[in-house]
C-alpha cells in the first residue's frame, strides 16, 4: 500500500490516513469453519470485522452474530450491517454477557453452526493512543476494552496507583510471566512517593526501561522487543479480566454450538492458548496432582474410571497441533507472528 500516493492523489492530510486492518490466518479460519449456505455463526471478537467479511464473501447467505465488548468495534459492526442487511447482527458485550444477548435474540442451546474467537488486543485498540494499549504511542493508562461502558471499572492507572507491591508483583508475574516482576512492582510503589509520577504509557515504559536497561529482548522475528511489553500485557489482562472471560467463552461455545458445529480459536500467548487447549482436549492435569482443584474432594478417592470420565471431552480436534501463520503472512503482517490457531468439532 502506497500511503504517500493516496495522500497526494486525494489531498488528504497524511496523519488522517488510517492503516487497513489485516485479519490473521483468514484462509485457515475459512478452511476449519467450513461455512455453508444459511449457516448461523458467531464472531465472538468482531474487532474491525476482517474475519466476518471473509466469511460473508465466501458464503453470501451466511448469517453472523457479531459480538464485541469494545464500543468502537460495535460501531464497525453496525456499519457493516448496512452493507449486509439481515445477515449481520451487531451485539455489544463481553463473553459473559452473551447468554442475555442471545436470549433476547431467541437463540437457544445447540442452535449455532460455528463460533470464532480471535483473542487479545485488536489493531484498532493498539493504534489509538488515547486507549492506552500501545507502547509506541503516549497516552493515558486506560486499557479498558469496554471503554466507558462501566464507569466504575478500574483503569490501568488505578491499578498502578492503588494496588500494593505484592499484588502488583502477582499481576506482572502471573499475567505477564515477567521475570523482573518484583523489581518493577517495587519501582512503581516507590514512584508514588517521588516527584516522578506515572500518568501515561510512556511514563510506565520509562520505569521498566530503567530497571531493564541491560536486558535486551527479541520477538519471534528476532527483532528488538520493548522490555515493557509483558508488563503492558499483564495490566491489560488484569484490567479486562480476560482469562476468566475466555474460560467462560469456551463454556458458552460448547453450550450454543450444534452437534457437529465447529469452533476456531486464535490466541496470541500461552495463557490464552492453555485455557483453550484444556477445554478442547479435556486435559485437566496440573503439576499439583492428577486432577485440577475443582474436582478435588476429601471425601472421595478418584479411581481410574473417575479420572477418565473427568477427562472426557465434547470436542474432536481438527488440528493435530496448533496451526501457525505462514512465513509469508508473518512477513506481510508482523502482528500475526504470535498467533496460534486451534479448531475442533462438537461431537456430543
Long-range contacts (C-beta under 8 A, 24 or more apart in sequence): 18-127, 19-123, 19-127, 21-47, 21-48, 21-50, 21-122, 21-123, 21-124, 22-50, 22-123, 22-332, 22-333, 22-335, 22-336, 23-47, 23-48, 23-50, 23-51, 23-54, 23-118, 24-118, 24-266, 24-325, 24-329, 24-333, 24-335, 24-336, 24-339, 25-266, 25-323, 25-325, 25-329, 25-336, 25-339, 25-341, 26-50, 26-51, 26-54, 28-264, 28-323, 28-341, 29-54, 29-55, 29-116, 29-264, 29-266, 29-341, 30-54, 30-55, 30-58, 32-262, 32-264, 32-318, 32-319, 32-341, 32-343, 33-114, 33-116, 33-262, 33-264, 33-343, 34-114, 34-262, 35-59, 35-62, 35-113, 35-114, 36-113, 37-61, 37-62, 38-62, 38-63, 39-63, 39-113, 39-114, 40-64, 40-65, 40-107, 40-111, 40-112, 40-113, 40-114, 41-65, 41-112, 41-113, 41-114, 41-115, 41-116, 42-67, 42-112, 42-114, 42-115, 42-116, 42-256, 43-67, 43-116, 44-95, 44-98, 44-115, 44-116, 44-117, 44-118, 44-249, 44-253, 45-116, 45-117, 45-118, 45-119, 45-122, 46-73, 46-74, 46-76, 46-77, 46-90, 47-73, 47-76, 47-118, 47-122, 47-123, 47-124, 48-73, 48-76, 48-122, 48-123, 48-124, 49-76, 49-77, 49-80, 51-116, 51-118, 52-77, 52-80, 52-88, 53-80, 56-84, 56-87, 56-88, 61-87, 62-87, 63-87, 63-89, 64-88, 64-89, 65-89, 65-91, 65-102, 65-105, 65-107, 65-112, 66-90, 66-91, 67-91, 67-92, 67-93, 67-95, 67-98, 67-101, 68-92, 69-93, 69-94, 69-97, 69-145, 69-146, 69-149, 69-240, 70-122, 70-124, 70-125, 70-145, 70-146, 70-147, 71-146, 71-147, 71-148, 71-149, 72-124, 72-125, 72-128, 72-147, 73-122, 73-124, 76-124, 92-149, 94-146, 94-245, 95-245, 95-246, 95-248, 95-249, 95-252, 96-245, 96-248, 98-249, 98-252, 99-252, 102-256, 107-256, 109-255, 109-256, 110-255, 110-256, 110-257, 110-258, 110-259, 111-256, 111-258, 112-256, 112-257, 112-258, 112-261, 113-257, 113-258, 113-261, 113-262, 114-257, 114-261, 114-262, 114-263, 114-264, 115-253, 115-256, 115-257, 115-261, 115-262, 115-263, 115-264, 116-263, 116-264, 116-265, 117-246, 117-249, 117-253, 117-263, 117-264, 117-265, 117-266, 117-267, 117-276, 118-266, 119-242, 119-246, 119-265, 119-266, 119-267, 119-268, 119-272, 120-267, 120-268, 120-269, 120-272, 121-145, 121-236, 123-335, 129-201, 132-156, 132-201, 133-232, 133-236, 134-201, 135-201, 135-205, 135-226, 135-228, 135-229, 135-232, 137-201, 138-200, 138-201, 138-202, 139-200, 139-201, 140-199, 140-200, 140-201, 141-198, 141-199, 141-200, 141-201, 141-203, 141-204, 141-235, 143-232, 143-235, 143-236, 143-239, 143-240, 144-239, 144-240, 145-240, 146-240, 153-239, 154-239, 155-239, 156-235, 156-236, 156-239, 157-198, 157-199, 159-235, 159-238, 159-239, 160-188, 160-198, 160-204, 160-235, 161-192, 161-198, 164-189, 165-189, 171-234, 171-235, 171-238, 172-230, 172-231, 172-234, 174-234, 175-233, 175-234, 175-235, 175-237, 175-238, 175-243, 175-271, 176-230, 176-231, 176-233, 176-234, 176-235, 176-237, 177-230, 177-270, 177-271, 178-230, 178-231, 178-234, 180-208, 180-211, 180-212, 180-215, 183-211, 184-208, 184-211, 184-231, 187-211, 201-232, 204-228, 204-231, 204-232, 205-232, 219-337, 220-337, 220-338, 221-330, 221-334, 221-337, 233-269, 237-271, 242-272, 243-271, 243-272, 243-275, 246-272, 246-275, 246-276, 247-275, 247-279, 250-275, 250-276, 250-279, 250-280, 251-279, 254-279, 254-314, 254-315, 254-346, 257-346, 258-346, 259-346, 259-347, 259-348, 260-345, 260-346, 260-347, 261-345, 261-346, 262-318, 262-343, 262-344, 262-345, 262-346, 263-315, 263-343, 263-344, 263-345, 263-346, 264-341, 264-342, 264-343, 265-341, 265-342, 265-343, 266-339, 266-340, 266-341, 267-339, 267-340, 267-342, 268-338, 268-339, 268-340, 269-338, 273-322, 273-340, 273-342, 276-342, 277-342, 279-313, 279-315, 280-313, 280-315, 280-317, 280-342, 280-344, 281-313, 281-315, 281-317, 282-310, 282-311, 282-312, 282-313, 282-315, 283-311, 284-310, 284-311, 314-346, 314-347, 314-348, 315-344, 315-345, 315-346, 315-347, 316-344, 316-345, 316-346, 316-347, 317-342, 317-343, 317-344, 318-343, 318-344, 318-345, 319-343, 319-344
